Amino acid sequence: QSTNLITQSELFSDASWFKSNSTIVSNEIVSPDGTLNASKITATSTSQPRAEFSYPVPLVDTKNTFSLFVKKGNTKYIALSRFSGNHYAIFNLDTKSVVVQNAEDASIKDMGNGWFRVSITQTVLSTDASNRWKINLTNGSSFAVGVVGEYVYIWGAQLEQQSYATSYIPTNGEAN
């Protein structure tokens, strides 16, 4: 059985999510679970607009997969990244494809009703300085460059010590 290591998988306005050059508004649209609880993330700067979650560096090298449900707003691009080593993938929601990838694996899956589940997989080394996973608003060619005012809808973040994304496990204040 897998564990979602993110303590607030749906409440991106929570303090456990560090926000930089972006705003997050909760309960903007209906999420894939049929509840009005998906958030809107909007870029307020071109310099790496994002939300990120930190998890302790493991004692041994461990493969991790970070996944997120995302729905197109006024941009078709979203990126997931990992801080150490700048591992990332940029996803195009119109073409349902991985545009650029610098991670061990990346995938996009159509979940219906305009929602997609995007994921990246990367080995976290026990010698890494940090273990930060990011949701980046992007211009489509660089995960670190966004466009002011562009937004997407997000819900259901998951970080697990697996080589692939398993079924979504919601969390509300502690890992599950």
C-alpha positions as CSV (number, residue, x, y, z in Angstrom):
1,Q,0.0,0.0,0.0
2,S,1.2,3.5,-0.9
3,T,1.2,6.5,1.3
4,N,0.6,10.1,0.2
5,L,3.4,12.1,1.9
6,I,1.8,15.4,1.2
7,T,-0.1,16.5,4.4
8,Q,-2.6,18.8,2.6
9,S,-3.4,17.2,-0.8
10,E,-6.3,19.5,-1.6
11,L,-5.9,22.7,0.4
12,F,-3.1,24.5,-1.5
13,S,-3.8,27.7,0.5
14,D,-2.5,25.8,3.6
15,A,0.8,27.0,5.1
16,S,2.4,23.6,4.3
17,W,2.4,24.8,0.7
18,F,5.0,27.5,0.0
19,K,3.8,30.0,-2.6
20,S,6.1,32.2,-4.7
21,N,5.0,34.7,-7.4
22,S,1.5,33.2,-7.5
23,T,-1.9,33.4,-5.8
24,I,-4.1,30.5,-4.9
25,V,-7.8,30.7,-4.4
26,S,-9.6,27.7,-2.9
27,N,-12.9,26.2,-3.9
28,E,-13.0,27.7,-7.4
29,I,-14.5,24.8,-9.4
30,V,-15.7,21.3,-9.0
31,S,-12.8,18.8,-8.7
32,P,-12.7,15.2,-10.1
33,D,-14.4,13.9,-7.0
34,G,-17.5,16.0,-7.7
35,T,-16.9,18.5,-4.9
36,L,-16.5,22.3,-5.2
37,N,-12.9,22.1,-3.8
38,A,-10.4,22.6,-6.6
39,S,-8.1,25.6,-6.4
40,K,-7.0,28.2,-9.0
41,I,-3.3,29.0,-9.1
42,T,-2.4,32.3,-10.9
43,A,1.0,33.6,-11.9
44,T,1.8,37.1,-10.4
45,S,5.3,37.3,-11.9
46,T,7.3,35.7,-14.7
47,S,10.0,34.5,-12.3
48,Q,9.1,30.9,-11.3
49,P,5.5,31.3,-10.2
50,R,4.8,28.2,-8.2
51,A,3.5,26.3,-5.1
52,E,5.8,23.8,-3.5
53,F,5.9,21.2,-0.8
54,S,9.0,20.0,1.1
55,Y,9.5,16.6,2.4
56,P,12.6,15.3,4.4
57,V,15.4,13.8,2.4
58,P,15.3,10.0,2.8
59,L,18.0,8.0,4.5
60,V,18.6,5.9,1.4
61,D,18.1,6.7,-2.3
62,T,14.4,6.4,-3.0
63,K,12.3,6.7,-6.2
64,N,9.5,9.2,-5.7
65,T,6.5,10.1,-7.9
66,F,4.7,13.5,-7.6
67,S,1.3,13.7,-9.2
68,L,-1.4,16.3,-9.5
69,F,-4.9,16.7,-11.0
70,V,-5.0,19.8,-13.3
71,K,-7.6,21.5,-15.5
72,K,-6.9,24.1,-18.1
73,G,-7.6,27.7,-17.2
74,N,-6.4,30.5,-19.6
75,T,-3.2,28.6,-20.3
76,K,-2.6,25.2,-21.7
77,Y,0.8,24.6,-19.8
78,I,1.7,23.4,-16.4
79,A,4.9,22.0,-15.1
80,L,5.9,19.7,-12.2
81,S,9.4,19.9,-10.9
82,R,11.8,18.8,-8.2
83,F,14.3,21.2,-6.8
84,S,17.5,19.2,-6.4
85,G,18.9,18.7,-9.9
86,N,16.2,20.7,-11.5
87,H,14.2,17.7,-12.6
88,Y,10.9,18.6,-14.3
89,A,8.3,18.0,-17.0
90,I,6.2,20.5,-18.9
91,F,2.7,19.4,-19.9
92,N,0.5,20.7,-22.7
93,L,-3.1,20.2,-21.8
94,D,-4.4,20.8,-25.3
95,T,-2.3,18.1,-27.0
96,K,-2.3,15.9,-23.8
97,S,1.4,15.5,-24.0
98,V,4.7,15.9,-22.2
99,V,6.4,18.9,-24.1
100,V,9.7,18.9,-22.3
101,Q,11.1,16.4,-19.8
102,N,14.2,16.3,-17.6
103,A,12.9,13.7,-15.1
104,E,13.3,9.9,-15.0
105,D,9.6,9.6,-16.1
106,A,6.6,11.9,-16.8
107,S,3.1,11.2,-17.8
108,I,-0.3,12.8,-18.5
109,K,-3.6,11.0,-18.2
110,D,-7.0,12.3,-19.3
111,M,-9.4,11.9,-16.4
112,G,-12.5,13.3,-18.2
113,N,-14.4,16.6,-17.8
114,G,-11.2,18.5,-18.8
115,W,-9.2,17.1,-15.9
116,F,-5.8,15.5,-16.3
117,R,-3.5,13.7,-13.9
118,V,0.1,14.7,-14.5
119,S,3.1,13.1,-12.8
120,I,6.9,13.1,-12.6
121,T,9.1,10.4,-11.2
122,Q,12.6,11.0,-9.9
123,T,15.0,9.2,-7.5
124,V,15.7,11.3,-4.4
125,L,19.3,10.7,-3.3
126,S,20.2,10.5,0.4
127,T,22.9,13.1,-0.3
128,D,20.5,15.7,-1.7
129,A,20.4,19.0,0.1
130,S,16.5,19.2,-0.1
131,N,13.4,17.4,-1.3
132,R,11.1,20.1,-2.7
133,W,8.4,19.3,-5.2
134,K,6.8,22.1,-7.2
135,I,3.8,23.0,-9.2
136,N,5.0,25.6,-11.7
137,L,3.0,27.9,-14.0
138,T,5.0,28.0,-17.2
139,N,5.2,29.6,-20.6
140,G,5.6,26.2,-22.1
141,S,9.3,26.3,-22.9
142,S,10.9,26.8,-19.5
143,F,9.5,25.4,-16.2
144,A,11.0,28.5,-14.4
145,V,9.3,31.2,-16.6
146,G,5.6,32.0,-16.3
147,V,3.2,34.5,-17.8
148,V,1.6,37.1,-15.4
149,G,-2.1,36.5,-15.1
150,E,-2.1,32.9,-16.5
151,Y,-3.8,30.3,-14.4
152,V,-4.8,26.6,-14.1
153,Y,-7.0,24.7,-11.7
154,I,-5.4,22.2,-9.4
155,W,-6.5,19.5,-7.0
156,G,-5.3,16.2,-5.4
157,A,-1.5,16.5,-5.1
158,Q,0.3,13.3,-4.2
159,L,3.9,12.4,-3.4
160,E,4.7,8.7,-2.9
161,Q,7.8,6.6,-2.7
162,Q,6.9,4.6,-5.8
163,S,8.1,4.5,-9.4
164,Y,4.5,5.4,-10.6
165,A,1.4,7.2,-9.5
166,T,-1.0,5.0,-7.6
167,S,-4.7,5.7,-6.9
168,Y,-5.3,9.1,-5.3
169,I,-5.1,9.2,-1.5
170,P,-6.6,12.4,0.0
171,T,-4.9,13.9,3.0
172,N,-6.1,16.5,5.5
173,G,-3.3,17.5,7.9
174,E,-1.1,14.4,7.9
175,A,0.3,11.8,5.5
176,N,-2.1,8.9,4.6
